[in-house]
Amino acid sequence: MSGAGAQRIARAVLIVPASSPAMIAKAAASDADEVCIDLEDAVAPDHKAAARGHVVEALRSLDFGGKTRAVRINGVDTPYAYRDVIEVVEAAGAALDTLVVPKVSGADELRFVDLLLRQIEDAAALPRPIGLEALVETAAGVLNIAAVAAATPRLEALIFGSGDFAASMQMPLETIGGVDAHDALYPGHRWHHAMQSIVTAARARGLRAVDGPYAAFKDADGLDRACAMGRALGFDGKWCIHPAQVAAVNAAYSPSPAEIGWAREVTAAYDQALAAGRGAVSVGGKMIDEASLRACRQILGRARRARLID
């Protein structure tokens, strides 16, 4: 990932159905970092063709206020995907940042979309390439995550989809993205392997890692727990299925004032130590070395991209 994609921030990613122009407009005016207009699960088969028109109109007419503008196409194994790409990108590609490819099980799905995009971009003389985001939500996708992450330089993000992943794994599930009675029966975090595999592959390739949605949108405490878990595992942000979730997700995936203050203190102290010819320094009774410095610089980088500091 390079160029504009490397600078994008994706804390709260608000997903909205392509069949609802009113909801798309509301999302465009929200505080989300990214708006994903959904042509897949949120749109019935008979309405997919018309929904593409809503997507084009929204991209061409709405002010997204600097948000990343994404569209989730249908799976490449369906008869809808190629038309999703062609109709949306030919008509509104200049106003589109990324395409989200669902149910990615291997590198070939991304390479297919990459090739199709390249042809459309050349024919339409688009000003910049469109990025890809891979929604990993199958057993095969997790098994092949390293190949998925390396499929194309166009790839910007890996996203975990726990609902379809549970179905793929034949795991019982009551609440998408949440903890339910089945978790109490298992002595561990049921999603840990899949989530950590996705974050690891993303970090190895310089990609964003985004956790999937928490479906119980009225359960604020449950959302907070899910965000804390995702952040602890290294995710950059989380999908939201309701505007009411955006503020909490943005806060959870932003460095806190205490983290920013600590990072500033450490970097200043380390710079002073280097100037004095020392390679390690103690701050607040803790030894700080190069690894600590890298973590602090990451915190400050995230804070700048979120426009929390200059």
DRENTIVO-531601 format. One record per residue: x, y, z of N, C-alpha, C in turn; residue number from 1. Coordinates in steps of 0.001 Angstrom, whole numbers, always signed. Example, Ala and Ser with C-alpha at 12.3 -4.5 7.8 and 13.67 -1.06 7.14 Angstrom:
% residues 2
{{+13190,-5690,+7800},{+12300,-4500,+7800},{+13200,-3300,+7800},1}
{{+12850,-2250,+7080},{+13670,-1060,+7140},{+12900,+30,+7870},2}
***
This chain:
% residues 310
{{+840,-1191,+0},{+0,+0,+0},{+873,+1238,+0},1}
{{+550,+2192,-857},{+1326,+3411,-924},{+404,+4566,-1295},2}
{{+964,+5783,-1352},{+193,+6935,-1771},{-890,+7286,-778},3}
{{-2052,+7703,-1306},{-3144,+8156,-454},{-3613,+7068,+498},4}
{{-3578,+5820,+45},{-4054,+4729,+888},{-3285,+4594,+2176},5}
{{-1999,+4900,+2133},{-1170,+4765,+3326},{-1506,+5803,+4376},6}
{{-2149,+6889,+3976},{-2475,+7959,+4902},{-3909,+7896,+5427},7}
{{-4697,+6953,+4928},{-6087,+6889,+5371},{-6167,+6417,+6821},8}
{{-7168,+6906,+7512},{-7454,+6441,+8855},{-8817,+5756,+8830},9}
{{-8943,+4673,+9575},{-10193,+3903,+9567},{-10510,+3455,+10980},10}
{{-10970,+4390,+11805},{-11440,+4020,+13136},{-12885,+3532,+12985},11}
{{-13834,+4424,+12896},{-15220,+4027,+12653},{-15475,+3978,+11153},12}
{{-15892,+2801,+10669},{-16255,+2617,+9264},{-17760,+2334,+9245},13}
{{-18532,+3288,+8766},{-19996,+3180,+8794},{-20487,+2552,+7498},14}
{{-21137,+1396,+7610},{-21649,+692,+6431},{-23147,+940,+6303},15}
{{-23589,+1288,+5086},{-24984,+1644,+4837},{-25474,+943,+3573},16}
{{-26762,+611,+3510},{-27286,-81,+2326},{-27338,+823,+1103},17}
{{-26913,+300,-23},{-26936,+1067,-1264},{-28353,+1355,-1735},18}
{{-29321,+617,-1221},{-30711,+802,-1635},{-31398,+1965,-927},19}
{{-30694,+2662,-11},{-31305,+3751,+751},{-30523,+5051,+569},20}
{{-30913,+5891,-385},{-30219,+7171,-561},{-30225,+8033,+696},21}
{{-31298,+7982,+1472},{-31374,+8798,+2683},{-30329,+8363,+3698},22}
{{-30134,+7062,+3861},{-29145,+6567,+4807},{-27726,+6863,+4324},23}
{{-27508,+6822,+3016},{-26189,+7163,+2482},{-25877,+8628,+2783},24}
{{-26858,+9503,+2574},{-26648,+10928,+2847},{-26357,+11166,+4316},25}
{{-27054,+10459,+5192},{-26816,+10608,+6629},{-25413,+10136,+6993},26}
{{-24974,+9049,+6383},{-23631,+8534,+6651},{-22563,+9508,+6169},27}
{{-22788,+10124,+5017},{-21825,+11075,+4472},{-21625,+12261,+5410},28}
{{-22656,+12600,+6171},{-22576,+13729,+7100},{-22144,+13316,+8502},29}
{{-21867,+12046,+8714},{-21508,+11535,+10038},{-20053,+11844,+10373},30}
{{-19636,+11415,+11556},{-18250,+11590,+11988},{-17401,+10348,+11731},31}
{{-17895,+9419,+10927},{-17109,+8230,+10603},{-15881,+8610,+9783},32}
{{-14842,+7814,+9884},{-13657,+8032,+9050},{-13874,+7514,+7638},33}
{{-14716,+6508,+7519},{-14964,+5885,+6214},{-16437,+5530,+6119},34}
{{-17007,+5723,+4940},{-18379,+5292,+4658},{-18311,+4197,+3604},35}
{{-18908,+3054,+3911},{-18940,+1927,+2973},{-20381,+1713,+2531},36}
{{-20636,+1952,+1272},{-21973,+1754,+704},{-22071,+303,+242},37}
{{-23069,-405,+752},{-23126,-1862,+607},{-24055,-2305,-514},38}
{{-23479,-2966,-1517},{-24265,-3574,-2593},{-24493,-5061,-2363},39}
{{-23913,-5608,-1289},{-23989,-7053,-1089},{-25153,-7440,-178},40}
{{-24867,-7754,+1080},{-25881,-8320,+1970},{-27081,-7403,+2212},41}
{{-26864,-6084,+2153},{-27935,-5148,+2492},{-28923,-4917,+1355},42}
{{-28683,-5514,+187},{-29526,-5268,-982},{-30071,-6584,-1519},43}
{{-31385,-6680,-1663},{-32021,-7882,-2200},{-31640,-8062,-3673},44}
{{-31602,-9304,-4145},{-31186,-9547,-5538},{-31940,-8731,-6571},45}
{{-33250,-8578,-6400},{-34045,-7854,-7394},{-33770,-6356,-7402},46}
{{-33080,-5860,-6384},{-32845,-4423,-6276},{-31384,-4036,-6518},47}
{{-30540,-5011,-6818},{-29117,-4710,-6948},{-28818,-3784,-8128},48}
{{-29473,-3985,-9248},{-29217,-3135,-10419},{-29583,-1683,-10120},49}
{{-30749,-1476,-9518},{-31162,-112,-9187},{-30257,+489,-8128},50}
{{-29786,-334,-7185},{-28932,+165,-6113},{-27613,+712,-6645},51}
{{-27115,+142,-7742},{-25880,+677,-8323},{-26073,+2134,-8737},52}
{{-27246,+2454,-9235},{-27539,+3834,-9605},{-27524,+4758,-8402},53}
{{-28031,+4276,-7254},{-27995,+5079,-6027},{-26548,+5336,-5599},54}
{{-25696,+4318,-5752},{-24294,+4467,-5383},{-23630,+5536,-6242},55}
{{-23842,+5455,-7537},{-23251,+6430,-8460},{-23719,+7843,-8138},56}
{{-25012,+8002,-7918},{-25552,+9324,-7613},{-24975,+9865,-6315},57}
{{-24864,+9013,-5299},{-24329,+9454,-4016},{-22867,+9880,-4149},58}
{{-22063,+9079,-4833},{-20649,+9407,-4977},{-20455,+10701,-5758},59}
{{-21283,+10930,-6736},{-21115,+12103,-7593},{-21706,+13371,-7012},60}
{{-22650,+13234,-6071},{-23366,+14434,-5619},{-23152,+14801,-4154},61}
{{-22821,+13830,-3301},{-22727,+14109,-1869},{-21343,+14592,-1475},62}
{{-21301,+15416,-449},{-20044,+15862,+148},{-19731,+14926,+1309},63}
{{-18700,+14119,+1162},{-18320,+13171,+2201},{-17317,+13765,+3191},64}
{{-16990,+15031,+3004},{-16173,+15726,+3981},{-14809,+15122,+4251},65}
{{-14171,+14589,+3240},{-12848,+14020,+3425},{-12824,+12583,+3886},66}
{{-13992,+11972,+4092},{-14042,+10561,+4490},{-13578,+9665,+3337},67}
{{-13069,+8503,+3686},{-12805,+7488,+2674},{-14134,+6996,+2134},68}
{{-14273,+6973,+811},{-15520,+6552,+162},{-15328,+5146,-398},69}
{{-16048,+4190,+185},{-15893,+2786,-189},{-17226,+2209,-647},70}
{{-17149,+1189,-1477},{-18340,+450,-1915},{-18049,-1034,-1765},71}
{{-18937,-1733,-1064},{-18800,-3194,-996},{-19554,-3798,-2168},72}
{{-18817,-4475,-3033},{-19433,-5163,-4158},{-19922,-6531,-3695},73}
{{-20605,-7233,-4579},{-20996,-8608,-4299},{-19808,-9536,-4524},74}
{{-19888,-10728,-3974},{-18803,-11689,-4104},{-18498,-12006,-5550},75}
{{-17226,-12276,-5843},{-16835,-12517,-7225},{-17365,-13841,-7755},76}
{{-17927,-14668,-6882},{-18534,-15918,-7330},{-20024,-15747,-7619},77}
{{-20513,-14507,-7630},{-21921,-14234,-7932},{-22029,-13596,-9319},78}
{{-23234,-13545,-9897},{-23402,-12897,-11203},{-23498,-11381,-11118},79}
{{-23315,-10811,-9927},{-23478,-9371,-9743},{-22153,-8600,-9704},80}
{{-21083,-9244,-9309},{-19856,-8530,-8980},{-19289,-7738,-10157},81}
{{-19202,-8360,-11325},{-18548,-7663,-12432},{-19330,-6430,-12847},82}
{{-20681,-6533,-12779},{-21493,-5357,-13110},{-21358,-4288,-12029},83}
{{-21230,-4700,-10766},{-20994,-3726,-9693},{-19769,-2886,-10011},84}
{{-18681,-3566,-10343},{-17420,-2861,-10598},{-17543,-1971,-11833},85}
{{-18035,-2525,-12923},{-18081,-1771,-14175},{-18990,-548,-14057},86}
{{-20217,-744,-13585},{-21175,+356,-13576},{-20792,+1452,-12585},87}
{{-20315,+1077,-11417},{-19958,+2082,-10414},{-18678,+2816,-10798},88}
{{-17659,+2078,-11200},{-16365,+2713,-11467},{-16397,+3518,-12757},89}
{{-17057,+3026,-13797},{-17127,+3803,-15035},{-17847,+5129,-14819},90}
{{-18888,+5118,-13997},{-19705,+6318,-13828},{-19211,+7242,-12719},91}
{{-18545,+6672,-11684},{-18192,+7499,-10527},{-16827,+7154,-9951},92}
{{-15965,+6572,-10767},{-14664,+6147,-10258},{-13811,+7271,-9715},93}
{{-13945,+8469,-10264},{-13144,+9594,-9789},{-13527,+10014,-8380},94}
{{-14717,+9605,-7916},{-15193,+9966,-6579},{-15174,+8778,-5628},95}
{{-14472,+7719,-6015},{-14422,+6495,-5222},{-12995,+6224,-4765},96}
{{-12847,+5858,-3492},{-11517,+5580,-2955},{-11185,+4097,-2954},97}
{{-12117,+3251,-2468},{-11824,+1820,-2387},{-13056,+988,-2709},98}
{{-12808,-232,-3153},{-13837,-1261,-3269},{-13570,-2312,-2208},99}
{{-14621,-2744,-1523},{-14525,-3820,-544},{-14974,-5108,-1220},100}
{{-14099,-6101,-1232},{-14412,-7395,-1845},{-14768,-8368,-729},101}
{{-15999,-8896,-709},{-16420,-9766,+388},{-16016,-11221,+186},102}
{{-16027,-11950,+1298},{-15811,-13400,+1282},{-14569,-13795,+486},103}
{{-13486,-13054,+719},{-12236,-13347,+20},{-11613,-14600,+631},104}
{{-11476,-15627,-185},{-10919,-16896,+288},{-9501,-17143,-207},105}
{{-9054,-16368,-1194},{-7712,-16534,-1732},{-7323,-15326,-2550},106}
{{-6110,-15339,-3048},{-5586,-14185,-3776},{-6268,-13969,-5118},107}
{{-6788,-15026,-5739},{-7321,-14906,-7094},{-8516,-13966,-7170},108}
{{-9364,-13938,-6126},{-10512,-13028,-6155},{-10062,-11578,-6252},109}
{{-9030,-11231,-5486},{-8522,-9863,-5514},{-7831,-9552,-6833},110}
{{-7128,-10527,-7380},{-6455,-10305,-8658},{-7469,-10090,-9783},111}
{{-8599,-10782,-9701},{-9654,-10589,-10698},{-10160,-9154,-10657},112}
{{-10485,-8668,-9470},{-10994,-7302,-9344},{-9911,-6298,-9721},113}
{{-8680,-6586,-9354},{-7556,-5720,-9704},{-7453,-5556,-11223},114}
{{-7523,-6660,-11950},{-7411,-6617,-13410},{-8580,-5848,-14027},115}
{{-9785,-6106,-13534},{-10960,-5415,-14053},{-10852,-3914,-13790},116}
{{-10416,-3553,-12596},{-10242,-2138,-12271},{-9210,-1477,-13171},117}
{{-8107,-2177,-13419},{-7051,-1600,-14241},{-7565,-1280,-15645},118}
{{-8367,-2172,-16196},{-8920,-1941,-17529},{-9861,-739,-17542},119}
{{-10716,-645,-16516},{-11669,+468,-16462},{-10937,+1787,-16224},120}
{{-9967,+1773,-15327},{-9204,+2997,-15037},{-8502,+3520,-16286},121}
{{-7924,+2608,-17068},{-7248,+3024,-18296},{-8246,+3567,-19313},122}
{{-9366,+2874,-19477},{-10354,+3291,-20472},{-11002,+4623,-20109},123}
{{-11232,+4821,-18809},{-11905,+6039,-18352},{-10932,+7148,-18001},124}
{{-9628,+6878,-18108},{-8591,+7859,-17771},{-8820,+8438,-16381},125}
{{-9045,+7554,-15406},{-9265,+8023,-14038},{-7979,+8643,-13484},126}
{{-8119,+9633,-12618},{-6933,+10369,-12156},{-6035,+9611,-11199},127}
{{-6552,+8548,-10576},{-5757,+7793,-9596},{-6334,+6394,-9485},128}
{{-5525,+5435,-9054},{-6030,+4062,-8899},{-6979,+3949,-7711},129}
{{-7897,+3025,-7803},{-8852,+2747,-6725},{-8295,+1614,-5873},130}
{{-8344,+1770,-4572},{-7826,+755,-3669},{-8792,-391,-3463},131}
{{-8289,-1456,-2854},{-9111,-2608,-2509},{-9025,-2868,-1012},132}
{{-10128,-3369,-457},{-10175,-3852,+911},{-10747,-5263,+869},133}
{{-10099,-6186,+1562},{-10515,-7587,+1529},{-11265,-7937,+2802},134}
{{-12504,-8374,+2651},{-13304,-8823,+3787},{-13077,-10318,+3963},135}
{{-12382,-10680,+5037},{-12006,-12070,+5298},{-13025,-12661,+6253},136}
{{-13823,-13606,+5764},{-14945,-14110,+6558},{-15255,-15576,+6264},137}
{{-14243,-16313,+5822},{-14403,-17739,+5581},{-13212,-18487,+6151},138}
{{-13398,-19786,+6358},{-12292,-20619,+6835},{-11124,-20564,+5864},139}
{{-11418,-20628,+4565},{-10357,-20586,+3564},{-9635,-19247,+3584},140}
{{-10372,-18163,+3813},{-9762,-16843,+3855},{-8746,-16719,+4971},141}
{{-9092,-17235,+6155},{-8146,-17189,+7271},{-6962,-18116,+7000},142}
{{-7236,-19291,+6446},{-6163,-20237,+6148},{-5180,-19654,+5136},143}
{{-5685,-18876,+4183},{-4854,-18330,+3108},{-4513,-16858,+3324},144}
{{-4547,-16394,+4564},{-4461,-14958,+4817},{-3155,-14345,+4329},145}
{{-2054,-15046,+4403},{-787,-14482,+3938},{-826,-14215,+2437},146}
{{-1381,-15149,+1661},{-1487,-14965,+213},{-2478,-13861,-122},147}
{{-3559,-13771,+637},{-4544,-12705,+420},{-3888,-11346,+622},148}
{{-3132,-11215,+1697},{-2510,-9927,+2028},{-1485,-9505,+980},149}
{{-918,-10470,+258},{+113,-10174,-733},{-414,-10193,-2161},150}
{{-1739,-10237,-2339},{-2314,-10474,-3661},{-2055,-9362,-4651},151}
{{-2105,-8105,-4223},{-1969,-6986,-5140},{-1527,-5737,-4392},152}
{{-690,-4900,-5011},{-309,-3635,-4372},{-1490,-2701,-4166},153}
{{-2591,-2978,-4831},{-3798,-2163,-4702},{-4483,-2371,-3349},154}
{{-4166,-3471,-2675},{-4826,-3801,-1416},{-4421,-2834,-313},155}
{{-5409,-2317,+428},{-5165,-1367,+1506},{-5539,-1901,+2881},156}
{{-6502,-2811,+2955},{-7009,-3205,+4270},{-7514,-4640,+4267},157}
{{-7402,-5267,+5442},{-8026,-6563,+5714},{-9088,-6335,+6771},158}
{{-10268,-6904,+6549},{-11409,-6725,+7452},{-11874,-8090,+7915},159}
{{-12152,-8226,+9208},{-12650,-9489,+9742},{-14172,-9467,+9794},160}
{{-14799,-10496,+9214},{-16255,-10641,+9269},{-16633,-11857,+10088},161}
{{-17001,-11638,+11352},{-17219,-12769,+12254},{-18500,-13544,+11960},162}
{{-19525,-12877,+11424},{-20784,-13566,+11175},{-20660,-14673,+10145},163}
{{-20180,-14326,+8966},{-19995,-15341,+7922},{-18874,-16305,+8269},164}
{{-17870,-15809,+9038},{-16808,-16726,+9454},{-17378,-17815,+10361},165}
{{-18257,-17443,+11282},{-18880,-18435,+12161},{-19657,-19464,+11347},166}
{{-20389,-18982,+10340},{-21137,-19905,+9492},{-20200,-20827,+8721},167}
{{-19110,-20272,+8214},{-18138,-21072,+7475},{-17520,-22150,+8360},168}
{{-17307,-21823,+9627},{-16690,-22748,+10572},{-17704,-23653,+11275},169}
{{-18990,-23448,+10998},{-20079,-24185,+11647},{-20062,-23957,+13163},170}
{{-19768,-22712,+13542},{-19750,-22323,+14951},{-21095,-21692,+15317},171}
{{-21702,-22098,+16424},{-22948,-21441,+16844},{-22689,-19984,+17193},172}
{{-23630,-19116,+16852},{-23441,-17681,+17070},{-24790,-17031,+17341},173}
{{-24854,-16238,+18397},{-26086,-15523,+18737},{-26021,-14055,+18339},174}
{{-24887,-13413,+18537},{-24732,-11990,+18243},{-23472,-11773,+17430},175}
{{-23606,-11218,+16236},{-22442,-10964,+15395},{-21539,-9951,+16072},176}
{{-20279,-10339,+16240},{-19293,-9444,+16811},{-19284,-9374,+18321},177}
{{-20152,-10133,+18969},{-20250,-10046,+20418},{-19887,-11329,+21129},178}
{{-20025,-11297,+22438},{-19788,-12468,+23288},{-21141,-12998,+23727},179}
{{-21370,-14303,+23566},{-22658,-14871,+23950},{-22434,-16103,+24816},180}
{{-23493,-16861,+25051},{-23411,-18005,+25957},{-22397,-19043,+25489},181}
{{-22193,-19150,+24189},{-21254,-20143,+23676},{-19823,-19811,+24069},182}
{{-19526,-18530,+24225},{-18174,-18144,+24626},{-17858,-18620,+26043},183}
{{-18885,-18639,+26884},{-18662,-19079,+28259},{-18296,-20561,+28326},184}
{{-18649,-21325,+27303},{-18359,-22754,+27288},{-16961,-23056,+26770},185}
{{-16333,-22042,+26168},{-15005,-22249,+25590},{-13980,-21474,+26412},186}
{{-12949,-22139,+26923},{-11985,-21466,+27817},{-10981,-20604,+27070},187}
{{-11481,-19608,+26380},{-10620,-18719,+25612},{-11463,-17801,+24759},188}
{{-10829,-17031,+23900},{-11518,-16124,+23001},{-11709,-16839,+21666},189}
{{-12954,-17128,+21307},{-13219,-17958,+20132},{-12689,-17362,+18834},190}
{{-12586,-16037,+18761},{-12190,-15395,+17519},{-10700,-15046,+17488},191}
{{-9983,-15416,+18539},{-8604,-14935,+18663},{-7729,-15338,+17475},192}
{{-7758,-16598,+17095},{-6875,-17054,+16017},{-7154,-16297,+14725},193}
{{-8421,-16205,+14355},{-8761,-15529,+13103},{-8379,-14057,+13158},194}
{{-8727,-13396,+14265},{-8456,-11960,+14371},{-6961,-11670,+14401},195}
{{-6205,-12443,+15188},{-4772,-12198,+15265},{-4085,-12536,+13953},196}
{{-4569,-13554,+13245},{-4000,-13890,+11935},{-4188,-12736,+10958},197}
{{-5352,-12104,+10998},{-5637,-10992,+10097},{-4753,-9794,+10429},198}
{{-4637,-9473,+11715},{-3785,-8342,+12111},{-2330,-8610,+11750},199}
{{-1862,-9825,+11997},{-477,-10163,+11685},{-186,-10009,+10198},200}
{{-1076,-10522,+9357},{-889,-10403,+7909},{-939,-8946,+7470},201}
{{-1842,-8177,+8081},{-1944,-6757,+7734},{-665,-6013,+8096},202}
{{-156,-6256,+9293},{+1054,-5551,+9723},{+2260,-5950,+8872},203}
{{+2325,-7211,+8495},{+3459,-7675,+7683},{+3477,-7008,+6317},204}
{{+2309,-6583,+5829},{+2211,-5993,+4492},{+1912,-4496,+4513},205}
{{+1880,-3895,+5708},{+1614,-2464,+5799},{+188,-2085,+5473},206}
{{-765,-2958,+5806},{-2177,-2724,+5518},{-2932,-2301,+6784},207}
{{-4095,-1706,+6600},{-4987,-1448,+7725},{-5662,-2752,+8136},208}
{{-5938,-2894,+9433},{-6679,-4049,+9941},{-7947,-3524,+10617},209}
{{-9094,-3979,+10146},{-10373,-3453,+10624},{-11238,-4611,+11125},210}
{{-11753,-4460,+12343},{-12628,-5474,+12922},{-14035,-5318,+12352},211}
{{-14779,-6409,+12349},{-16136,-6389,+11826},{-17123,-5755,+12786},212}
{{-18405,-5720,+12428},{-19395,-4974,+13203},{-19852,-5692,+14462},213}
{{-20416,-4902,+15363},{-21101,-5420,+16549},{-22583,-5199,+16301},214}
{{-23313,-6290,+16100},{-24681,-6193,+15591},{-25686,-5635,+16595},215}
{{-25449,-5837,+17878},{-26409,-5356,+18896},{-26178,-3870,+19125},216}
{{-26671,-3037,+18210},{-26284,-1625,+18205},{-26846,-829,+19381},217}
{{-27788,-1398,+20128},{-28298,-722,+21321},{-27529,-1100,+22587},218}
{{-26605,-2025,+22465},{-25821,-2501,+23606},{-24489,-1748,+23655},219}
{{-24490,-601,+24325},{-23290,+241,+24368},{-22147,-439,+25115},220}
{{-22455,-1127,+26211},{-21408,-1793,+26985},{-20762,-2911,+26176},221}
{{-21588,-3664,+25455},{-21050,-4735,+24620},{-20167,-4201,+23508},222}
{{-20564,-3075,+22919},{-19736,-2450,+21883},{-18398,-2013,+22459},223}
{{-18426,-1430,+23655},{-17172,-997,+24287},{-16236,-2185,+24520},224}
{{-16799,-3311,+24966},{-15972,-4500,+25193},{-15384,-5014,+23887},225}
{{-16200,-5029,+22842},{-15720,-5510,+21540},{-14612,-4605,+21004},226}
{{-14771,-3300,+21188},{-13734,-2363,+20739},{-12441,-2570,+21526},227}
{{-12577,-2740,+22837},{-11384,-2942,+23668},{-10645,-4208,+23253},228}
{{-11386,-5262,+22930},{-10767,-6505,+22486},{-10045,-6301,+21155},229}
{{-10712,-5648,+20212},{-10099,-5411,+18917},{-8861,-4545,+19011},230}
{{-8936,-3513,+19831},{-7766,-2632,+19984},{-6604,-3379,+20636},231}
{{-6930,-4236,+21621},{-5878,-5003,+22292},{-5172,-5940,+21318},232}
{{-5884,-6413,+20313},{-5299,-7314,+19327},{-4568,-6571,+18216},233}
{{-4714,-5243,+18183},{-3962,-4459,+17211},{-4757,-3893,+16054},234}
{{-6080,-4036,+16067},{-6882,-3504,+14969},{-6852,-1980,+14961},235}
{{-7041,-1407,+13770},{-7062,+48,+13596},{-8446,+642,+13786},236}
{{-9482,-155,+13599},{-10832,+373,+13678},{-11855,-737,+13575},237}
{{-13111,-330,+13399},{-14208,-1298,+13453},{-15353,-829,+12558},238}
{{-16009,-1774,+11928},{-17217,-1460,+11172},{-18353,-1109,+12122},239}
{{-19179,-164,+11704},{-20378,+237,+12446},{-21589,+12,+11555},240}
{{-22661,-527,+12143},{-23877,-730,+11360},{-24938,+308,+11681},241}
{{-24625,+1223,+12598},{-25576,+2272,+12988},{-24781,+3527,+13338},242}
{{-25284,+4712,+12941},{-24564,+5953,+13265},{-24323,+6146,+14759},243}
{{-25186,+5560,+15600},{-25021,+5726,+17043},{-23758,+5060,+17568},244}
{{-23161,+4174,+16786},{-21943,+3486,+17215},{-20671,+4261,+16885},245}
{{-20763,+5246,+16034},{-19577,+5901,+15493},{-18735,+6573,+16565},246}
{{-19349,+7344,+17439},{-18591,+8104,+18433},{-17797,+7175,+19351},247}
{{-18437,+6102,+19811},{-17761,+5171,+20718},{-16601,+4473,+20027},248}
{{-16786,+4107,+18770},{-15713,+3417,+18042},{-14555,+4374,+17758},249}
{{-14874,+5596,+17354},{-13812,+6581,+17138},{-12981,+6781,+18400},250}
{{-13665,+6883,+19535},{-12957,+7105,+20801},{-12098,+5903,+21171},251}
{{-12647,+4704,+20992},{-11922,+3492,+21392},{-10656,+3290,+20574},252}
{{-10700,+3685,+19311},{-9551,+3458,+18434},{-8688,+4710,+18233},253}
{{-8879,+5697,+19086},{-8022,+6879,+19092},{-7100,+6819,+20294},254}
{{-5870,+7281,+20168},{-5001,+7365,+21345},{-5636,+8291,+22393},255}
{{-5588,+7892,+23638},{-6145,+8713,+24710},{-5203,+9881,+25007},256}
{{-5709,+10923,+25663},{-4810,+12018,+26059},{-3627,+11526,+26885},257}
{{-3864,+10534,+27751},{-2771,+9994,+28573},{-1724,+9307,+27689},258}
{{-2175,+8537,+26686},{-1235,+7867,+25779},{-419,+8889,+24987},259}
{{-1113,+9939,+24513},{-412,+10963,+23741},{+618,+11678,+24617},260}
{{+224,+12002,+25844},{+1158,+12668,+26751},{+2370,+11816,+27051},261}
{{+2140,+10514,+27295},{+3247,+9594,+27552},{+4163,+9486,+26342},262}
{{+3574,+9373,+25158},{+4376,+9248,+23937},{+5230,+10485,+23718},263}
{{+4665,+11642,+23969},{+5439,+12877,+23816},{+6577,+12941,+24833},264}
{{+6290,+12535,+26061},{+7315,+12568,+27103},{+8453,+11617,+26760},265}
{{+8102,+10420,+26293},{+9122,+9424,+25968},{+9979,+9877,+24791},266}
{{+9346,+10366,+23730},{+10129,+10771,+22557},{+11044,+11947,+22887},267}
{{+10562,+12877,+23688},{+11414,+14011,+24072},{+12601,+13545,+24906},268}
{{+12332,+12653,+25867},{+13408,+12146,+26723},{+14413,+11335,+25918},269}
{{+13919,+10563,+24967},{+14819,+9736,+24165},{+15694,+10601,+23268},270}
{{+15102,+11654,+22703},{+15896,+12557,+21865},{+17017,+13201,+22693},271}
{{+16686,+13559,+23919},{+17693,+14145,+24795},{+18791,+13131,+25116},272}
{{+18404,+11871,+25338},{+19386,+10826,+25631},{+20319,+10592,+24454},273}
{{+19735,+10555,+23239},{+20576,+10355,+22060},{+21561,+11509,+21883},274}
{{+21075,+12724,+22145},{+21955,+13890,+22015},{+23115,+13817,+22999},275}
{{+22852,+13139,+24126},{+23904,+12993,+25140},{+24727,+11732,+24937},276}
{{+24451,+10989,+23869},{+25229,+9799,+23569},{+24767,+8554,+24301},277}
{{+23532,+8553,+24824},{+23008,+7384,+25527},{+21929,+6726,+24674},278}
{{+21857,+5369,+24704},{+20887,+4638,+23890},{+19640,+4229,+24622},279}
{{+19573,+4430,+25925},{+18392,+4077,+26707},{+18193,+5145,+27768},280}
{{+16965,+5281,+28221},{+16641,+6323,+29190},{+15506,+5826,+30071},281}
{{+15418,+6335,+31279},{+14341,+5985,+32205},{+13337,+7135,+32244},282}
{{+12048,+6787,+32058},{+10969,+7769,+32135},{+9905,+7223,+33079},283}
{{+9624,+7961,+34135},{+8612,+7516,+35088},{+8943,+6198,+35740},284}
{{+10224,+5932,+35934},{+10636,+4685,+36564},{+10649,+3494,+35634},285}
{{+10460,+3713,+34323},{+10468,+2627,+33347},{+11611,+2845,+32367},286}
{{+12314,+1754,+32062},{+13379,+1840,+31084},{+12796,+1925,+29679},287}
{{+13260,+2883,+28908},{+12774,+3102,+27558},{+13899,+2805,+26581},288}
{{+13619,+1956,+25607},{+14614,+1649,+24582},{+14016,+1901,+23204},289}
{{+14676,+1410,+22172},{+14231,+1658,+20802},{+12835,+1094,+20536},290}
{{+12523,-65,+21125},{+11197,-660,+20931},{+10118,+234,+21530},291}
{{+10376,+775,+22706},{+9426,+1684,+23339},{+9223,+2930,+22492},292}
{{+10307,+3404,+21918},{+10236,+4599,+21080},{+9373,+4350,+19847},293}
{{+9533,+3176,+19231},{+8715,+2862,+18052},{+7239,+2868,+18405},294}
{{+6887,+2286,+19558},{+5490,+2258,+19978},{+4966,+3672,+20194},295}
{{+5773,+4533,+20802},{+5344,+5905,+21054},{+5186,+6684,+19752},296}
{{+6078,+6448,+18818},{+5942,+7121,+17526},{+4690,+6659,+16786},297}
{{+4332,+5387,+16935},{+3093,+4894,+16336},{+1880,+5590,+16948},298}
{{+1906,+5779,+18262},{+804,+6477,+18937},{+664,+7894,+18391},299}
{{+1771,+8601,+18277},{+1726,+9973,+17788},{+1305,+10022,+16320},300}
{{+1721,+9034,+15539},{+1300,+8972,+14144},{-196,+8766,+14022},301}
{{-750,+7868,+14838},{-2196,+7644,+14826},{-2932,+8906,+15259},302}
{{-2396,+9597,+16241},{-3037,+10821,+16724},{-3034,+11904,+15643},303}
{{-1954,+12011,+14890},{-1906,+13013,+13814},{-2877,+12669,+12699},304}
{{-2927,+11388,+12315},{-3855,+11005,+11245},{-5300,+11228,+11671},305}
{{-5565,+11116,+12974},{-6912,+11365,+13486},{-7151,+12842,+13776},306}
{{-6146,+13668,+13472},{-6222,+15121,+13661},{-6458,+15489,+15124},307}
{{-5881,+14679,+16022},{-5956,+14975,+17449},{-4812,+15874,+17888},308}
{{-3713,+15848,+17152},{-2563,+16718,+17414},{-2033,+17214,+16076},309}
{{-1210,+18234,+16112},{-599,+18767,+14889},{+598,+17924,+14474},310}
***
